[in-house]
Amino acid sequence: MYQILLYAHSYARWFVLITLLYAIFKSLNGVIYKRPFEKQDKMAALMGLVFTHIQFLGGIILYFQSAVAKAFLDNPKAGMKIATLRFWGMEHVATMTIAVILITIGYSIAKRREESEKKFQYITGVLWFGIAADIICHSLVGNKCQATFQILTFKKSHSAKNGFFIG
């Protein structure tokens, strides 16, 4: 079950990023061409919000089932010295939580605005969705190859001698 959720979470990230970029594109288009905020614009932003939240919930479930996160939580001081544990145990969770909060704030503010231009502005790359998409992109790309290699070699090179045991 864990592996299935892990693969689903891994592939769904691109769908989340695409829906966020689509919402940003629609909003920038609305700002540039000064058109009214329509139902399809709201749906684009709502899709980005909903898919982000679903992805976040899946990530939280994975986090508390993950051997790497468990190793980090068992000994955070030592985990901070190992890039892989620090990334998956703290950095990834923190940046994704911040991104979800920013997306939620941006959508909530935009939905309460009366003027179309203000609605578009709160969804565009200038504000909440763009900052969140940027955070997500950096977290997806940031040392991904190195972190994966380290995770694969972690079981062999680090064992109980460092206070960690992974699975």
HELIX and SHEET records of a PDB file:
HELIX    1   1 TYR A    2  TYR A   33  1                                  32    
HELIX    2   2 LYS A   39  GLN A   65  1                                  27    
HELIX    3   3 ALA A   67  ASP A   74  1                                   8    
HELIX    4   4 PRO A   76  GLY A   79  1                                   4    
HELIX    5   5 ALA A   83  ARG A   86  1                                   4    
HELIX    6   6 PHE A   87  GLU A   91  3                                   5    
HELIX    7   7 HIS A   92  ARG A  112  1                                  21    
HELIX    8   8 SER A  116  ILE A  123  1                                   8    
HELIX    9   9 TRP A  128  VAL A  141  1                                  14    
HELIX   10  10 LYS A  144  SER A  157  1                                  14    
HELIX   11  11 ALA A  160  ASN A  162  5                                   3    
END                                                                             
